[in-house]
Amino acid sequence: MPNNFKISKTNNSRLSQLDFDNIPFGKVFSDHMFVADYIDGEWTNMEIVPFGNFEIHPACLALHYGQSIFEGMKATVDLDGRPLFFRPEKHIQRLNNSAARMCMPAVPDEMFHDAIHQLVSMDKDWIPPATGSALYIRPFMFGNGETIGVKASDTYKFIIFTGPVGPYYSKPVRLWVESEYVRAAKGGIGEAKASGNYAASLLPAQKAKAAGYDQILWLDASEFKYVQEVGTMNIFFVIDGKVITPITDGAILKGITRDTVMTILRAKGYEVEERLIEIDEIVQAHKAGTLTEVFGTGTAAVISHVADITYGEHEMVLPPMEERKVGALAKAEIEGLRNGTIADTRDWIVPAKQMVKV
């Protein structure tokens, strides 16, 4: 194996405790995890170990100053039970883009790919077979320096763990358009998958949920005029047959599912635009009856349809699901690729391979 990982296999698998028909999202974890340390300018201590707790120093820099990033990706199985990755090279690319913005070291491509292949091959029996379910893969890195002081850490810990998940949203979501709080601004870290982005969203999201909404539709930080993204998703609007999504301007995450959906829809003949979108344009399109679909995209959600959007006094209820074609088409294509029932002509699907026999 290129990276010579040390592998310690668990003697107490928890797989028998898993109810594949009832998997709460993000609360069940599989048997193993990959760990590595960045010390003295190089990655070391690379190993796969049983999933479990680990120690950190009370002065760990990430706990105090937020130098922490993460990724989210999935492994599924085809009809023959083979585990598959979907566009894994895009995830390591985005992880390293986040690392660069947060003044953190790059994760070597080879180490990343070898780790996810070995890890998923070892825990492939944790992958739920049902359509829309998957083995969620969470790579993350944090500054592990043991000192108080606002600066980049000199040591880092990189970890990958996995866990089975079902559909993120089981029904269309209700959105509240936020016009007081800010998720991210140009020049900030909105384009990075940094932990602090999500921490900043918790209070407004809590208020929105208390009012009966599932997520927030964020507006730009300068004028509260232009649509950005939803709390855990990029956002798409179908207006008069045209598919429109906000341009990534430095404050919006460059979603891999977002890119996938745009590629699929363009190949199907849809006109897809990336541009600034004013929230007032959405209101006017709804009034005119030309706003026919709104859906979010993301690794966890894949495609999540929007039931309604509330912006001040405007409550925009979307058409019934049976009338929506665009989001459903994109979701079916992605799920077909992920379970092997649709031919992969773009080399997006990568079968998992076991690097070392264990």
Phi, psi and omega in degrees: 000132187305321185263000175051051178293144166276134182238122176243109184274141180294147174261358185225071179297140179260010185301324182295342180274353185277128173261103185295344179269357182212083183245105177291134186294127172078013183240357180240133184232144184278190198281336189227163175213155177260138178226147176205153179240143174255111185224133177054040173081012178211156178277134183213179178055038182281121180202158171254127186228165174300141179300134180177182181287160173218160184268143169226155181286145177302335179266014178311123187301324182298326181291333185260325188235006167075022179279085187208135179224165178205169174229166174220126178214175184223153168240136177237180177236147175275185184294341177266004178084010179280130178288140184229142170259154179242110177053051184298330181296332178290328181287319177290327176297314180291322177302315182287331172295319176296318180299317181298319180293329183262014176061044182240158181288151176288146173270123181301135180306314184296317179298316181298308183296316178299320182294313183290326178295312181295316183296313182290325177297322179290325185248029184296334180290349177277352183284119179292137182279343186293143176300134182092350177259165184192173168264110180283136183243123183242094169278140175207157181220143177216152176291124187247017178297145185253068182201151176264127181159135183282097180196167175290143179292158174258352175226152183219154174239133178241131185223145171231122171234168184224164177193143180289142179220151170261193178301138184290311175244122183273350180212165178304146187259155176256132185245140173249127179277118185274126181234018176235309181272160184238135174275309185201155179233156175302137183091348178270213185242023181298333181278346177268149173273071181262143184303322184298332177302319185280327176298320182293339183272350191295314183295307178298325178294321178298318179294320179296317180293324178295334179270002175101012181254158182269324185209169179256137168263113186276147174249167182297155187280346185269308185244353187050048187237323187254138179291137176251275180206175176267166186310317182236015187211154160283163186233142178233143175237138173251111183237117179052041177086351181261138180263125186232136176221147181300141176290143178279108188252015183105341178253356184243135180294134177278086186291139178286321175293324176304310180297321179298314181297316179298318180296315180297313184293321177297320179293335179274000176098003179280146172276121183241126180245136168250117183195172172294136179233119177281142178297329178295329176296321178295317179300314182293322178295322178294317179298324182279351180080015181261353176274100188261337179210148166222130177214151177258156178228144178182164181300314182289312186278333190062271173235124177235117181284149180258129180279314181201160179229129177248124178231101184060240181271358182266119174249112185256103179271128182275158180301160179299156187301324183294345179266356185262127185245326192289306180298321180296321179298313181297318180295317180297321179295315181295315180294323177295321176296318184288337178251006173083007180273348174242132182296136179270107181258001184242007182059039176276333184266129180235111178296139177287139178233143179276119186282327182221136176288132180230000000 
